[in-house]
Amino acid sequence: MIEFLNLKRVNSPHQDEICAAIQRVIDSGWYILGRETELFEQEFAAYCGVKHCIGVGNGLDALSLILRAYGIGPGDEVIVPSNTFIATWLAVTYVGATPVPVEPDERTYNINPGLIEAAITRRTRAIMPVHLYGQPADMAPIIEIGKRHGLRIIEDAAQAHGASYRGSRTGGLGDAAGFSFYPGKNLGALGDGGAITTNDENLALKLRILRNYGSKVKYKHELMGINSRLDEIQAAILRVKLKYLDFENASRKTIAQIYFSTLATTPVILPFVINDADPVWHLFVIRSSDRVRLKATLDSAQIGNMIHYPISCHQQDAYSAFEFGPLPLAEILQKEVLSIPISPYITSSEALEVGAAIRSNFR
Ligand SMILES: *Cc1c(COP(=O)(O)O)cnc(C)c1O
């Protein structure tokens, strides 16, 4: 049996360091907004090549706080991918703005820059590209469109810690970026966590206030903020895991390469990487018009697999009150994609076994 993702296996190589980090926080007697969070923010900002990092409670808050800090709300529109995890859309509707979905590039599954301009209206304030499955969106044309129309570019980098585009890391490609440290992400905590990265100093200052009850000085409240902070224990754990992120992303790449070579001759559609992108393989997503058989093949070989994502955002009950135009590509993808196991600590022989199982039924 090969599990889709075993988080115990992901964290156990770091167990001694993680336990020591947790003990250090316990002994400090200081559990919220302290030294560990500050140091993690500095270290993660340096890693992403940006000036500022603000630790928050989770990835969804990271995205909605950026929108709020930019004053985006009711009456405003934000361009989002039709093909993404629902949190991208929820961040937009949480601040009262309207998500305007744009279909993906059929090869990369990321937002198609060529379709963005047609979706811009007088109300559009921002574009929120997602680096889906760990693969950077095609940012150069998106940034160019943003400049031409005066729109903010907000990266949803929740699946792309360490990925790069034309040599620059995600998190520093737009005006601001939201990251998630949900346990299953490439940089995962042992609970919820998130962060915002940006080079915009004013934005960073405002976000530090918004995440902490709208307060800079204790018991003095300048804004109606929220409570969304990365806690000291998670920050201490993330400081341990950040040291291994590049190694772990390299190990994901090795697994991805095994899949590329073992599945090359099959009719299964493999991920497509654009020249400018260096992905981090948060997920390895293959595609087949006969997904039923593909999934049955893996299930009977006891190989974990998942669908990311089975229901498109625009078809979720949560958005039944909204009217969206036809989004056929998002709908086709939801029927055809399947994710196969990838993680830093699955072995080459396991990856070969996955490849062989698929090959046995898809020639
Ligand atoms: C995980 C994820 C989020 C949200 O992160 P949480 O920490 O779970 O709130 C946002 N966007 C994408 C694309 C994600 O995969």
The ligand as a Gaussian input file, in Angstrom:
#p B3LYP/6-31G(d) Opt

LIG

0 1
 C       -4.522000      25.754000       1.313000
 C       -4.913000      26.832000       0.394000
 C       -5.426000      28.057000       0.854000
 C       -5.853000      28.311000       2.267000
 O       -4.981000      28.026000       3.262000
 P       -5.492000      27.667000       4.737000
 O       -4.281000      27.822000       5.571000
 O       -6.015000      26.278000       4.707000
 O       -6.552000      28.665000       5.103000
 C       -5.632000      29.067000      -0.068000
 N       -5.411000      28.872000      -1.373000
 C       -4.962000      27.701000      -1.867000
 C       -4.709000      27.572000      -3.331000
 C       -4.712000      26.637000      -0.996000
 O       -4.286000      25.469000      -1.491000

